[in-house]
Amino acid sequence: MEERRRSKRMELSAKLLIKRMDRSGYSEEINQEVNIEIHDVSKTGVGFQCDAGLQVGAVYECYLTIWTKEVLHCFLEIVRVEPGENGMYIYGAIFIGMTEIDASRIETYGTIEDMEA
């Protein structure tokens, strides 16, 4: 897969809880919390997998637990979806309206990871 990010990718073993924010339809998916598994994260976006069918272009509220155990509240816009194994989907999403402070927390992790390597 071709790299499209401008920022360095980082891996975290964390979970996200997401809720769909757009109100274009009234399905069970709205306001449902879904656990997802993060593959990589940068200060501009996140790659993850889950079994829920999310739509490209939809915006979801999320709570990202970072390596310090802090929880960052942010919004994700789904930009890519690919079928995965065992009924899972692989997603790419960008952060919408993330504060500079929270983006810096994610970027700091990358700097520390590079120093330890």
Backbone atoms as SQL, in Angstrom:
CREATE TABLE atoms (id INTEGER PRIMARY KEY, chain TEXT, resi INTEGER, resn TEXT, atom TEXT, x REAL, y REAL, z REAL);
INSERT INTO atoms VALUES
  (1, 'A', 1, 'MET', 'N', 0.837, -1.167, 0.000),
  (2, 'A', 1, 'MET', 'CA', 0.000, 0.000, 0.000),
  (3, 'A', 1, 'MET', 'C', 0.892, 1.243, 0.000),
  (4, 'A', 2, 'GLU', 'N', 0.531, 2.225, -0.780),
  (5, 'A', 2, 'GLU', 'CA', 1.303, 3.460, -0.887),
  (6, 'A', 2, 'GLU', 'C', 1.096, 4.346, 0.338),
  (7, 'A', 3, 'GLU', 'N', 2.170, 4.862, 0.893),
  (8, 'A', 3, 'GLU', 'CA', 2.110, 5.752, 2.049),
  (9, 'A', 3, 'GLU', 'C', 1.561, 7.104, 1.628),
  (10, 'A', 4, 'ARG', 'N', 0.507, 7.570, 2.288),
  (11, 'A', 4, 'ARG', 'CA', -0.118, 8.842, 1.956),
  (12, 'A', 4, 'ARG', 'C', 0.019, 9.874, 3.061),
  (13, 'A', 5, 'ARG', 'N', 0.506, 9.481, 4.200),
  (14, 'A', 5, 'ARG', 'CA', 0.595, 10.401, 5.329),
  (15, 'A', 5, 'ARG', 'C', 1.821, 11.279, 5.231),
  (16, 'A', 6, 'ARG', 'N', 1.682, 12.495, 5.753),
  (17, 'A', 6, 'ARG', 'CA', 2.825, 13.403, 5.856),
  (18, 'A', 6, 'ARG', 'C', 3.550, 13.219, 7.180),
  (19, 'A', 7, 'SER', 'N', 2.867, 12.641, 8.153),
  (20, 'A', 7, 'SER', 'CA', 3.445, 12.440, 9.477),
  (21, 'A', 7, 'SER', 'C', 3.848, 10.988, 9.655),
  (22, 'A', 8, 'LYS', 'N', 4.849, 10.763, 10.524),
  (23, 'A', 8, 'LYS', 'CA', 5.340, 9.418, 10.803),
  (24, 'A', 8, 'LYS', 'C', 4.243, 8.571, 11.445),
  (25, 'A', 9, 'ARG', 'N', 4.138, 7.321, 11.010),
  (26, 'A', 9, 'ARG', 'CA', 3.184, 6.389, 11.595),
  (27, 'A', 9, 'ARG', 'C', 3.753, 5.809, 12.883),
  (28, 'A', 10, 'MET', 'N', 2.879, 5.579, 13.862),
  (29, 'A', 10, 'MET', 'CA', 3.284, 4.979, 15.119),
  (30, 'A', 10, 'MET', 'C', 2.280, 3.903, 15.499),
  (31, 'A', 11, 'GLU', 'N', 2.740, 2.880, 16.171),
  (32, 'A', 11, 'GLU', 'CA', 1.848, 1.825, 16.631),
  (33, 'A', 11, 'GLU', 'C', 1.585, 1.992, 18.112),
  (34, 'A', 12, 'LEU', 'N', 0.330, 1.828, 18.506),
  (35, 'A', 12, 'LEU', 'CA', -0.060, 1.821, 19.910),
  (36, 'A', 12, 'LEU', 'C', -0.939, 0.611, 20.139),
  (37, 'A', 13, 'SER', 'N', -0.788, -0.010, 21.267),
  (38, 'A', 13, 'SER', 'CA', -1.705, -1.089, 21.612),
  (39, 'A', 13, 'SER', 'C', -2.770, -0.482, 22.516),
  (40, 'A', 14, 'ALA', 'N', -3.783, 0.081, 21.894),
  (41, 'A', 14, 'ALA', 'CA', -4.851, 0.756, 22.624),
  (42, 'A', 14, 'ALA', 'C', -6.176, 0.468, 21.952),
  (43, 'A', 15, 'LYS', 'N', -7.227, 0.904, 22.565),
  (44, 'A', 15, 'LYS', 'CA', -8.574, 0.730, 22.019),
  (45, 'A', 15, 'LYS', 'C', -9.243, 2.095, 21.890),
  (46, 'A', 16, 'LEU', 'N', -10.159, 2.183, 20.952),
  (47, 'A', 16, 'LEU', 'CA', -10.988, 3.363, 20.776),
  (48, 'A', 16, 'LEU', 'C', -12.444, 2.978, 20.962),
  (49, 'A', 17, 'LEU', 'N', -13.216, 3.879, 21.488),
  (50, 'A', 17, 'LEU', 'CA', -14.662, 3.741, 21.483),
  (51, 'A', 17, 'LEU', 'C', -15.184, 4.840, 20.584),
  (52, 'A', 18, 'ILE', 'N', -15.988, 4.486, 19.608),
  (53, 'A', 18, 'ILE', 'CA', -16.453, 5.502, 18.668),
  (54, 'A', 18, 'ILE', 'C', -17.975, 5.524, 18.598),
  (55, 'A', 19, 'LYS', 'N', -18.502, 6.701, 18.334),
  (56, 'A', 19, 'LYS', 'CA', -19.930, 6.880, 18.118),
  (57, 'A', 19, 'LYS', 'C', -20.100, 7.710, 16.863),
  (58, 'A', 20, 'ARG', 'N', -21.010, 7.295, 16.015),
  (59, 'A', 20, 'ARG', 'CA', -21.245, 8.044, 14.788),
  (60, 'A', 20, 'ARG', 'C', -21.918, 9.367, 15.129),
  (61, 'A', 21, 'MET', 'N', -21.423, 10.451, 14.540),
  (62, 'A', 21, 'MET', 'CA', -21.898, 11.778, 14.885),
  (63, 'A', 21, 'MET', 'C', -22.918, 12.345, 13.904),
  (64, 'A', 22, 'ASP', 'N', -22.907, 11.906, 12.660),
  (65, 'A', 22, 'ASP', 'CA', -23.873, 12.479, 11.726),
  (66, 'A', 22, 'ASP', 'C', -25.249, 11.869, 11.988),
  (67, 'A', 23, 'ARG', 'N', -26.258, 12.637, 11.729),
  (68, 'A', 23, 'ARG', 'CA', -27.630, 12.224, 12.031),
  (69, 'A', 23, 'ARG', 'C', -28.451, 12.043, 10.759),
  (70, 'A', 24, 'SER', 'N', -27.784, 11.636, 9.672),
  (71, 'A', 24, 'SER', 'CA', -28.484, 11.499, 8.394),
  (72, 'A', 24, 'SER', 'C', -29.466, 10.331, 8.388),
  (73, 'A', 25, 'GLY', 'N', -29.301, 9.394, 9.260),
  (74, 'A', 25, 'GLY', 'CA', -30.208, 8.255, 9.347),
  (75, 'A', 25, 'GLY', 'C', -30.356, 7.850, 10.796),
  (76, 'A', 26, 'TYR', 'N', -31.365, 7.104, 11.097),
  (77, 'A', 26, 'TYR', 'CA', -31.597, 6.687, 12.474),
  (78, 'A', 26, 'TYR', 'C', -31.536, 5.172, 12.566),
  (79, 'A', 27, 'SER', 'N', -30.323, 4.658, 12.626),
  (80, 'A', 27, 'SER', 'CA', -30.138, 3.218, 12.728),
  (81, 'A', 27, 'SER', 'C', -29.585, 2.886, 14.102),
  (82, 'A', 28, 'GLU', 'N', -29.441, 1.606, 14.387),
  (83, 'A', 28, 'GLU', 'CA', -28.876, 1.188, 15.670),
  (84, 'A', 28, 'GLU', 'C', -27.433, 1.637, 15.820),
  (85, 'A', 29, 'GLU', 'N', -26.779, 1.927, 14.695),
  (86, 'A', 29, 'GLU', 'CA', -25.378, 2.316, 14.736),
  (87, 'A', 29, 'GLU', 'C', -25.175, 3.660, 15.438),
  (88, 'A', 30, 'ILE', 'N', -26.156, 4.550, 15.328),
  (89, 'A', 30, 'ILE', 'CA', -26.022, 5.875, 15.936),
  (90, 'A', 30, 'ILE', 'C', -25.997, 5.725, 17.453),
  (91, 'A', 31, 'ASN', 'N', -25.027, 6.373, 18.081),
  (92, 'A', 31, 'ASN', 'CA', -24.798, 6.348, 19.529),
  (93, 'A', 31, 'ASN', 'C', -24.371, 4.991, 20.077),
  (94, 'A', 32, 'GLN', 'N', -24.052, 4.049, 19.210),
  (95, 'A', 32, 'GLN', 'CA', -23.555, 2.751, 19.658),
  (96, 'A', 32, 'GLN', 'C', -22.049, 2.842, 19.812),
  (97, 'A', 33, 'GLU', 'N', -21.550, 2.400, 20.932),
  (98, 'A', 33, 'GLU', 'CA', -20.104, 2.383, 21.130),
  (99, 'A', 33, 'GLU', 'C', -19.544, 1.086, 20.572),
  (100, 'A', 34, 'VAL', 'N', -18.412, 1.202, 19.866),
  (101, 'A', 34, 'VAL', 'CA', -17.788, 0.055, 19.211),
  (102, 'A', 34, 'VAL', 'C', -16.315, 0.021, 19.596),
  (103, 'A', 35, 'ASN', 'N', -15.838, -1.126, 20.047),
  (104, 'A', 35, 'ASN', 'CA', -14.411, -1.286, 20.316),
  (105, 'A', 35, 'ASN', 'C', -13.684, -1.488, 19.000),
  (106, 'A', 36, 'ILE', 'N', -12.543, -0.820, 18.860),
  (107, 'A', 36, 'ILE', 'CA', -11.728, -1.010, 17.666),
  (108, 'A', 36, 'ILE', 'C', -10.289, -1.264, 18.084),
  (109, 'A', 37, 'GLU', 'N', -9.544, -1.903, 17.192),
  (110, 'A', 37, 'GLU', 'CA', -8.137, -2.220, 17.451),
  (111, 'A', 37, 'GLU', 'C', -7.266, -1.323, 16.581),
  (112, 'A', 38, 'ILE', 'N', -6.408, -0.558, 17.219),
  (113, 'A', 38, 'ILE', 'CA', -5.552, 0.389, 16.512),
  (114, 'A', 38, 'ILE', 'C', -4.350, -0.324, 15.922),
  (115, 'A', 39, 'HIS', 'N', -4.066, -0.032, 14.653),
  (116, 'A', 39, 'HIS', 'CA', -2.871, -0.559, 13.987),
  (117, 'A', 39, 'HIS', 'C', -1.747, 0.466, 14.025),
  (118, 'A', 40, 'ASP', 'N', -2.080, 1.704, 13.759),
  (119, 'A', 40, 'ASP', 'CA', -1.087, 2.769, 13.784),
  (120, 'A', 40, 'ASP', 'C', -1.783, 4.102, 13.993),
  (121, 'A', 41, 'VAL', 'N', -1.017, 5.055, 14.481),
  (122, 'A', 41, 'VAL', 'CA', -1.555, 6.388, 14.737),
  (123, 'A', 41, 'VAL', 'C', -0.461, 7.414, 14.492),
  (124, 'A', 42, 'SER', 'N', -0.845, 8.548, 13.953),
  (125, 'A', 42, 'SER', 'CA', 0.057, 9.681, 13.811),
  (126, 'A', 42, 'SER', 'C', -0.695, 10.899, 14.306),
  (127, 'A', 43, 'LYS', 'N', -0.047, 12.053, 14.278),
  (128, 'A', 43, 'LYS', 'CA', -0.745, 13.236, 14.776),
  (129, 'A', 43, 'LYS', 'C', -1.867, 13.686, 13.842),
  (130, 'A', 44, 'THR', 'N', -1.941, 13.124, 12.641),
  (131, 'A', 44, 'THR', 'CA', -2.989, 13.516, 11.700),
  (132, 'A', 44, 'THR', 'C', -4.081, 12.463, 11.516),
  (133, 'A', 45, 'GLY', 'N', -3.841, 11.217, 11.915),
  (134, 'A', 45, 'GLY', 'CA', -4.861, 10.200, 11.694),
  (135, 'A', 45, 'GLY', 'C', -4.546, 8.879, 12.358),
  (136, 'A', 46, 'VAL', 'N', -5.406, 7.905, 12.093),
  (137, 'A', 46, 'VAL', 'CA', -5.302, 6.606, 12.746),
  (138, 'A', 46, 'VAL', 'C', -5.745, 5.511, 11.785),
  (139, 'A', 47, 'GLY', 'N', -5.081, 4.363, 11.876),
  (140, 'A', 47, 'GLY', 'CA', -5.479, 3.164, 11.160),
  (141, 'A', 47, 'GLY', 'C', -5.970, 2.155, 12.176),
  (142, 'A', 48, 'PHE', 'N', -7.111, 1.531, 11.910),
  (143, 'A', 48, 'PHE', 'CA', -7.667, 0.593, 12.878),
  (144, 'A', 48, 'PHE', 'C', -8.516, -0.452, 12.175),
  (145, 'A', 49, 'GLN', 'N', -8.913, -1.468, 12.940),
  (146, 'A', 49, 'GLN', 'CA', -9.815, -2.481, 12.406),
  (147, 'A', 49, 'GLN', 'C', -10.933, -2.726, 13.404),
  (148, 'A', 50, 'CYS', 'N', -12.092, -3.079, 12.879),
  (149, 'A', 50, 'CYS', 'CA', -13.226, -3.472, 13.709),
  (150, 'A', 50, 'CYS', 'C', -14.216, -4.237, 12.842),
  (151, 'A', 51, 'ASP', 'N', -15.224, -4.823, 13.490),
  (152, 'A', 51, 'ASP', 'CA', -16.209, -5.596, 12.746),
  (153, 'A', 51, 'ASP', 'C', -17.426, -4.781, 12.338),
  (154, 'A', 52, 'ALA', 'N', -17.503, -3.529, 12.752),
  (155, 'A', 52, 'ALA', 'CA', -18.632, -2.665, 12.395),
  (156, 'A', 52, 'ALA', 'C', -18.424, -2.084, 11.001),
  (157, 'A', 53, 'GLY', 'N', -19.490, -2.000, 10.238),
  (158, 'A', 53, 'GLY', 'CA', -19.436, -1.413, 8.907),
  (159, 'A', 53, 'GLY', 'C', -19.577, 0.101, 8.989),
  (160, 'A', 54, 'LEU', 'N', -18.465, 0.811, 8.900),
  (161, 'A', 54, 'LEU', 'CA', -18.470, 2.274, 8.965),
  (162, 'A', 54, 'LEU', 'C', -18.404, 2.831, 7.553),
  (163, 'A', 55, 'GLN', 'N', -18.918, 4.030, 7.351),
  (164, 'A', 55, 'GLN', 'CA', -18.992, 4.604, 6.013),
  (165, 'A', 55, 'GLN', 'C', -17.889, 5.623, 5.775),
  (166, 'A', 56, 'VAL', 'N', -17.304, 5.575, 4.578),
  (167, 'A', 56, 'VAL', 'CA', -16.325, 6.584, 4.174),
  (168, 'A', 56, 'VAL', 'C', -17.030, 7.937, 4.157),
  (169, 'A', 57, 'GLY', 'N', -16.390, 8.943, 4.733),
  (170, 'A', 57, 'GLY', 'CA', -16.948, 10.284, 4.806),
  (171, 'A', 57, 'GLY', 'C', -17.714, 10.558, 6.086),
  (172, 'A', 58, 'ALA', 'N', -18.102, 9.510, 6.823),
  (173, 'A', 58, 'ALA', 'CA', -18.827, 9.690, 8.081),
  (174, 'A', 58, 'ALA', 'C', -17.866, 10.152, 9.166),
  (175, 'A', 59, 'VAL', 'N', -18.395, 10.917, 10.113),
  (176, 'A', 59, 'VAL', 'CA', -17.600, 11.432, 11.229),
  (177, 'A', 59, 'VAL', 'C', -18.060, 10.738, 12.502),
  (178, 'A', 60, 'TYR', 'N', -17.082, 10.283, 13.287),
  (179, 'A', 60, 'TYR', 'CA', -17.354, 9.569, 14.523),
  (180, 'A', 60, 'TYR', 'C', -16.642, 10.245, 15.679),
  (181, 'A', 61, 'GLU', 'N', -17.305, 10.282, 16.814),
  (182, 'A', 61, 'GLU', 'CA', -16.684, 10.769, 18.043),
  (183, 'A', 61, 'GLU', 'C', -15.838, 9.632, 18.598),
  (184, 'A', 62, 'CYS', 'N', -14.680, 9.954, 19.141),
  (185, 'A', 62, 'CYS', 'CA', -13.844, 8.878, 19.663),
  (186, 'A', 62, 'CYS', 'C', -13.128, 9.295, 20.931),
  (187, 'A', 63, 'TYR', 'N', -12.738, 8.290, 21.678),
  (188, 'A', 63, 'TYR', 'CA', -11.964, 8.439, 22.902),
  (189, 'A', 63, 'TYR', 'C', -10.739, 7.553, 22.743),
  (190, 'A', 64, 'LEU', 'N', -9.601, 8.169, 22.481),
  (191, 'A', 64, 'LEU', 'CA', -8.359, 7.460, 22.203),
  (192, 'A', 64, 'LEU', 'C', -7.522, 7.388, 23.471),
  (193, 'A', 65, 'THR', 'N', -7.244, 6.181, 23.924),
  (194, 'A', 65, 'THR', 'CA', -6.384, 5.988, 25.091),
  (195, 'A', 65, 'THR', 'C', -4.953, 5.872, 24.598),
  (196, 'A', 66, 'ILE', 'N', -4.103, 6.807, 25.019),
  (197, 'A', 66, 'ILE', 'CA', -2.722, 6.815, 24.559),
  (198, 'A', 66, 'ILE', 'C', -1.825, 6.109, 25.571),
  (199, 'A', 67, 'TRP', 'N', -0.536, 5.999, 25.246),
  (200, 'A', 67, 'TRP', 'CA', 0.423, 5.207, 26.042),
  (201, 'A', 67, 'TRP', 'C', 0.545, 5.681, 27.478),
  (202, 'A', 68, 'THR', 'N', 0.205, 6.940, 27.776),
  (203, 'A', 68, 'THR', 'CA', 0.274, 7.449, 29.145),
  (204, 'A', 68, 'THR', 'C', -0.993, 7.137, 29.924),
  (205, 'A', 69, 'LYS', 'N', -1.922, 6.450, 29.293),
  (206, 'A', 69, 'LYS', 'CA', -3.237, 6.110, 29.830),
  (207, 'A', 69, 'LYS', 'C', -4.179, 7.315, 29.866),
  (208, 'A', 70, 'GLU', 'N', -3.750, 8.433, 29.270),
  (209, 'A', 70, 'GLU', 'CA', -4.644, 9.576, 29.119),
  (210, 'A', 70, 'GLU', 'C', -5.639, 9.267, 28.009),
  (211, 'A', 71, 'VAL', 'N', -6.814, 9.835, 28.107),
  (212, 'A', 71, 'VAL', 'CA', -7.838, 9.653, 27.085),
  (213, 'A', 71, 'VAL', 'C', -8.016, 10.963, 26.334),
  (214, 'A', 72, 'LEU', 'N', -7.805, 10.908, 25.018),
  (215, 'A', 72, 'LEU', 'CA', -7.973, 12.082, 24.173),
  (216, 'A', 72, 'LEU', 'C', -9.347, 12.015, 23.518),
  (217, 'A', 73, 'HIS', 'N', -10.123, 13.071, 23.674),
  (218, 'A', 73, 'HIS', 'CA', -11.436, 13.157, 23.042),
  (219, 'A', 73, 'HIS', 'C', -11.263, 13.845, 21.696),
  (220, 'A', 74, 'CYS', 'N', -11.688, 13.195, 20.617),
  (221, 'A', 74, 'CYS', 'CA', -11.502, 13.768, 19.288),
  (222, 'A', 74, 'CYS', 'C', -12.574, 13.236, 18.342),
  (223, 'A', 75, 'PHE', 'N', -12.490, 13.661, 17.091),
  (224, 'A', 75, 'PHE', 'CA', -13.425, 13.226, 16.061),
  (225, 'A', 75, 'PHE', 'C', -12.633, 12.662, 14.892),
  (226, 'A', 76, 'LEU', 'N', -13.158, 11.607, 14.282),
  (227, 'A', 76, 'LEU', 'CA', -12.510, 10.944, 13.156),
  (228, 'A', 76, 'LEU', 'C', -13.410, 11.003, 11.932),
  (229, 'A', 77, 'GLU', 'N', -12.801, 11.253, 10.778),
  (230, 'A', 77, 'GLU', 'CA', -13.507, 11.115, 9.512),
  (231, 'A', 77, 'GLU', 'C', -12.915, 9.923, 8.790),
  (232, 'A', 78, 'ILE', 'N', -13.754, 8.966, 8.439),
  (233, 'A', 78, 'ILE', 'CA', -13.305, 7.762, 7.741),
  (234, 'A', 78, 'ILE', 'C', -12.938, 8.142, 6.304),
  (235, 'A', 79, 'VAL', 'N', -11.704, 7.815, 5.904),
  (236, 'A', 79, 'VAL', 'CA', -11.244, 8.152, 4.551),
  (237, 'A', 79, 'VAL', 'C', -10.956, 6.919, 3.697),
  (238, 'A', 80, 'ARG', 'N', -10.865, 5.755, 4.339),
  (239, 'A', 80, 'ARG', 'CA', -10.531, 4.540, 3.598),
  (240, 'A', 80, 'ARG', 'C', -11.085, 3.326, 4.334),
  (241, 'A', 81, 'VAL', 'N', -11.575, 2.358, 3.573),
  (242, 'A', 81, 'VAL', 'CA', -12.023, 1.087, 4.152),
  (243, 'A', 81, 'VAL', 'C', -11.600, -0.042, 3.216),
  (244, 'A', 82, 'GLU', 'N', -11.130, -1.120, 3.813),
  (245, 'A', 82, 'GLU', 'CA', -10.731, -2.319, 3.067),
  (246, 'A', 82, 'GLU', 'C', -11.266, -3.538, 3.813),
  (247, 'A', 83, 'PRO', 'N', -11.658, -4.573, 3.088),
  (248, 'A', 83, 'PRO', 'CA', -12.084, -5.790, 3.786),
  (249, 'A', 83, 'PRO', 'C', -10.886, -6.453, 4.458),
  (250, 'A', 84, 'GLY', 'N', -11.094, -6.945, 5.653),
  (251, 'A', 84, 'GLY', 'CA', -10.048, -7.659, 6.379),
  (252, 'A', 84, 'GLY', 'C', -10.424, -9.122, 6.508),
  (253, 'A', 85, 'GLU', 'N', -9.796, -9.810, 7.429),
  (254, 'A', 85, 'GLU', 'CA', -10.066, -11.222, 7.667),
  (255, 'A', 85, 'GLU', 'C', -11.117, -11.397, 8.748),
  (256, 'A', 86, 'ASN', 'N', -11.795, -12.539, 8.720),
  (257, 'A', 86, 'ASN', 'CA', -12.753, -12.924, 9.765),
  (258, 'A', 86, 'ASN', 'C', -13.858, -11.893, 9.983),
  (259, 'A', 87, 'GLY', 'N', -14.371, -11.313, 8.909),
  (260, 'A', 87, 'GLY', 'CA', -15.466, -10.360, 9.022),
  (261, 'A', 87, 'GLY', 'C', -15.069, -8.989, 9.530),
  (262, 'A', 88, 'MET', 'N', -13.782, -8.725, 9.606),
  (263, 'A', 88, 'MET', 'CA', -13.295, -7.423, 10.082),
  (264, 'A', 88, 'MET', 'C', -13.093, -6.483, 8.899),
  (265, 'A', 89, 'TYR', 'N', -13.068, -5.194, 9.174),
  (266, 'A', 89, 'TYR', 'CA', -12.763, -4.163, 8.192),
  (267, 'A', 89, 'TYR', 'C', -11.545, -3.387, 8.671),
  (268, 'A', 90, 'ILE', 'N', -10.732, -2.935, 7.727),
  (269, 'A', 90, 'ILE', 'CA', -9.551, -2.133, 8.039),
  (270, 'A', 90, 'ILE', 'C', -9.849, -0.709, 7.577),
  (271, 'A', 91, 'TYR', 'N', -9.705, 0.245, 8.487),
  (272, 'A', 91, 'TYR', 'CA', -10.069, 1.637, 8.214),
  (273, 'A', 91, 'TYR', 'C', -8.874, 2.568, 8.338),
  (274, 'A', 92, 'GLY', 'N', -8.943, 3.631, 7.590),
  (275, 'A', 92, 'GLY', 'CA', -8.042, 4.758, 7.739),
  (276, 'A', 92, 'GLY', 'C', -8.909, 5.967, 8.023),
  (277, 'A', 93, 'ALA', 'N', -8.511, 6.776, 8.975),
  (278, 'A', 93, 'ALA', 'CA', -9.299, 7.949, 9.353),
  (279, 'A', 93, 'ALA', 'C', -8.374, 9.107, 9.680),
  (280, 'A', 94, 'ILE', 'N', -8.876, 10.309, 9.473),
  (281, 'A', 94, 'ILE', 'CA', -8.129, 11.508, 9.849),
  (282, 'A', 94, 'ILE', 'C', -8.801, 12.147, 11.055),
  (283, 'A', 95, 'PHE', 'N', -7.986, 12.793, 11.875),
  (284, 'A', 95, 'PHE', 'CA', -8.527, 13.521, 13.014),
  (285, 'A', 95, 'PHE', 'C', -9.131, 14.827, 12.523),
  (286, 'A', 96, 'ILE', 'N', -10.307, 15.150, 13.016),
  (287, 'A', 96, 'ILE', 'CA', -10.990, 16.389, 12.683),
  (288, 'A', 96, 'ILE', 'C', -10.982, 17.267, 13.935),
  (289, 'A', 97, 'GLY', 'N', -10.412, 18.451, 13.824),
  (290, 'A', 97, 'GLY', 'CA', -10.451, 19.408, 14.927),
  (291, 'A', 97, 'GLY', 'C', -9.669, 19.007, 16.160),
  (292, 'A', 98, 'MET', 'N', -8.658, 18.171, 16.009),
  (293, 'A', 98, 'MET', 'CA', -7.842, 17.796, 17.170),
  (294, 'A', 98, 'MET', 'C', -7.036, 19.004, 17.615),
  (295, 'A', 99, 'THR', 'N', -6.966, 19.218, 18.913),
  (296, 'A', 99, 'THR', 'CA', -6.204, 20.351, 19.434),
  (297, 'A', 99, 'THR', 'C', -4.719, 20.134, 19.192),
  (298, 'A', 100, 'GLU', 'N', -3.981, 21.221, 19.098),
  (299, 'A', 100, 'GLU', 'CA', -2.524, 21.135, 18.925),
  (300, 'A', 100, 'GLU', 'C', -1.868, 20.423, 20.102),
  (301, 'A', 101, 'ILE', 'N', -2.406, 20.614, 21.289),
  (302, 'A', 101, 'ILE', 'CA', -1.839, 19.960, 22.481),
  (303, 'A', 101, 'ILE', 'C', -1.971, 18.441, 22.354),
  (304, 'A', 102, 'ASP', 'N', -3.154, 17.963, 21.959),
  (305, 'A', 102, 'ASP', 'CA', -3.343, 16.523, 21.805),
  (306, 'A', 102, 'ASP', 'C', -2.506, 15.971, 20.661),
  (307, 'A', 103, 'ALA', 'N', -2.409, 16.705, 19.545),
  (308, 'A', 103, 'ALA', 'CA', -1.567, 16.270, 18.425),
  (309, 'A', 103, 'ALA', 'C', -0.108, 16.193, 18.868),
  (310, 'A', 104, 'SER', 'N', 0.313, 17.126, 19.705),
  (311, 'A', 104, 'SER', 'CA', 1.687, 17.129, 20.222),
  (312, 'A', 104, 'SER', 'C', 1.942, 15.923, 21.120),
  (313, 'A', 105, 'ARG', 'N', 0.942, 15.510, 21.892),
  (314, 'A', 105, 'ARG', 'CA', 1.096, 14.322, 22.736),
  (315, 'A', 105, 'ARG', 'C', 1.378, 13.088, 21.879),
  (316, 'A', 106, 'ILE', 'N', 0.663, 12.960, 20.784),
  (317, 'A', 106, 'ILE', 'CA', 0.875, 11.830, 19.886),
  (318, 'A', 106, 'ILE', 'C', 2.246, 11.931, 19.226),
  (319, 'A', 107, 'GLU', 'N', 2.625, 13.128, 18.792),
  (320, 'A', 107, 'GLU', 'CA', 3.920, 13.331, 18.147),
  (321, 'A', 107, 'GLU', 'C', 5.071, 13.067, 19.118),
  (322, 'A', 108, 'THR', 'N', 4.895, 13.425, 20.386),
  (323, 'A', 108, 'THR', 'CA', 5.922, 13.192, 21.400),
  (324, 'A', 108, 'THR', 'C', 6.221, 11.708, 21.538),
  (325, 'A', 109, 'TYR', 'N', 5.183, 10.884, 21.478),
  (326, 'A', 109, 'TYR', 'CA', 5.378, 9.439, 21.552),
  (327, 'A', 109, 'TYR', 'C', 6.308, 8.971, 20.432),
  (328, 'A', 110, 'GLY', 'N', 6.118, 9.514, 19.232),
  (329, 'A', 110, 'GLY', 'CA', 6.988, 9.150, 18.103),
  (330, 'A', 110, 'GLY', 'C', 8.426, 9.532, 18.333),
  (331, 'A', 111, 'THR', 'N', 8.630, 10.689, 18.931),
  (332, 'A', 111, 'THR', 'CA', 9.996, 11.145, 19.223),
  (333, 'A', 111, 'THR', 'C', 10.667, 10.224, 20.240),
  (334, 'A', 112, 'ILE', 'N', 9.935, 9.865, 21.284),
  (335, 'A', 112, 'ILE', 'CA', 10.493, 8.970, 22.311),
  (336, 'A', 112, 'ILE', 'C', 10.775, 7.597, 21.715),
  (337, 'A', 113, 'GLU', 'N', 9.852, 7.122, 20.874),
  (338, 'A', 113, 'GLU', 'CA', 10.039, 5.805, 20.224),
  (339, 'A', 113, 'GLU', 'C', 11.289, 5.807, 19.360),
  (340, 'A', 114, 'ASP', 'N', 11.542, 6.915, 18.626),
  (341, 'A', 114, 'ASP', 'CA', 12.727, 7.028, 17.778),
  (342, 'A', 114, 'ASP', 'C', 14.014, 7.034, 18.618),
  (343, 'A', 115, 'MET', 'N', 13.986, 7.715, 19.759),
  (344, 'A', 115, 'MET', 'CA', 15.169, 7.791, 20.625),
  (345, 'A', 115, 'MET', 'C', 15.510, 6.436, 21.209),
  (346, 'A', 116, 'GLU', 'N', 14.492, 5.622, 21.503),
  (347, 'A', 116, 'GLU', 'CA', 14.732, 4.305, 22.082),
  (348, 'A', 116, 'GLU', 'C', 15.194, 3.280, 21.048),
  (349, 'A', 117, 'ALA', 'N', 14.935, 3.552, 19.769),
  (350, 'A', 117, 'ALA', 'CA', 15.295, 2.607, 18.706),
  (351, 'A', 117, 'ALA', 'C', 16.759, 2.641, 18.373);
